[in-house]
Amino acid sequence: PLEDSAMMLIPASAVVAQGQLTGLFRVDADGIARFRLIRTGRRINDSVEVLSGLPDGSRYVPAPPPDMADGVRVEVAS
């Protein structure tokens, strides 16, 4: 190995399959959910490793409803 890298894990419920594409809904600064492609790796318990497509610190929808679409405004629940 050339360097140590941290593994990025997200809840498996955040991963959305659209046809043969795998992605998730990232939330932008304006609170709009955007479908973005990701490359996944191993599944560990209820989490999935993200290999690419999700920059550190990104906000995403952890459990999108089945009818969620690109461009929908979302609110952050506390």
C-alpha positions as CSV (number, residue, x, y, z in Angstrom):
1,P,0.0,0.0,0.0
2,L,1.2,3.5,-0.8
3,E,-0.8,5.3,1.9
4,D,-3.3,4.7,4.7
5,S,-6.8,5.8,3.8
6,A,-9.9,6.0,5.9
7,M,-12.9,3.9,4.9
8,M,-16.0,5.9,4.2
9,L,-19.2,4.1,5.3
10,I,-22.8,5.2,4.8
11,P,-26.0,3.6,5.8
12,A,-27.1,1.0,3.2
13,S,-30.5,2.6,3.3
14,A,-29.0,5.7,1.6
15,V,-28.0,3.8,-1.5
16,V,-30.4,4.1,-4.4
17,A,-30.4,1.8,-7.4
18,Q,-31.8,3.4,-10.6
19,G,-31.6,0.7,-13.3
20,Q,-28.0,-0.4,-13.4
21,L,-26.8,2.8,-11.7
22,T,-26.0,3.2,-8.0
23,G,-26.1,6.5,-6.3
24,L,-27.5,8.5,-3.5
25,F,-29.2,11.9,-3.0
26,R,-26.7,14.5,-2.0
27,V,-28.1,17.7,-0.4
28,D,-26.7,20.9,-1.7
29,A,-26.3,24.2,0.1
30,D,-29.8,25.3,-0.9
31,G,-31.4,22.2,0.6
32,I,-32.0,20.5,-2.8
33,A,-31.5,16.8,-3.1
34,R,-29.5,15.8,-6.2
35,F,-29.0,12.2,-7.4
36,R,-25.3,11.5,-7.7
37,L,-23.6,8.3,-8.8
38,I,-21.3,6.6,-6.4
39,R,-19.1,3.5,-6.6
40,T,-19.6,1.1,-3.7
41,G,-17.4,-1.5,-2.1
42,R,-18.0,-3.9,0.7
43,R,-21.1,-4.1,2.8
44,I,-20.4,-4.2,6.5
45,N,-23.4,-4.9,8.7
46,D,-26.0,-2.2,7.8
47,S,-23.4,0.1,6.1
48,V,-21.8,0.3,2.6
49,E,-18.3,1.4,1.8
50,V,-18.2,4.3,-0.7
51,L,-15.1,4.1,-3.0
52,S,-15.8,7.2,-5.0
53,G,-18.4,9.8,-5.8
54,L,-19.0,11.2,-2.3
55,P,-16.6,13.9,-1.1
56,D,-15.8,14.1,2.6
57,G,-18.3,16.3,4.5
58,S,-21.1,15.9,2.0
59,R,-24.7,15.9,3.2
60,Y,-27.0,13.2,1.9
61,V,-30.4,11.7,2.5
62,P,-29.9,8.7,4.8
63,A,-33.2,6.9,3.9
64,P,-34.9,8.4,0.8
65,P,-38.5,7.5,0.2
66,P,-39.1,5.4,-2.9
67,D,-40.7,8.3,-4.8
68,M,-37.8,10.8,-4.2
69,A,-36.7,12.6,-7.3
70,D,-33.7,14.7,-8.3
71,G,-34.4,18.4,-7.5
72,V,-36.7,18.0,-4.5
73,R,-36.2,20.4,-1.6
74,V,-35.5,18.6,1.7
75,E,-35.3,19.8,5.3
76,V,-32.7,18.7,7.8
77,A,-34.3,16.9,10.8
78,S,-32.6,17.4,14.1
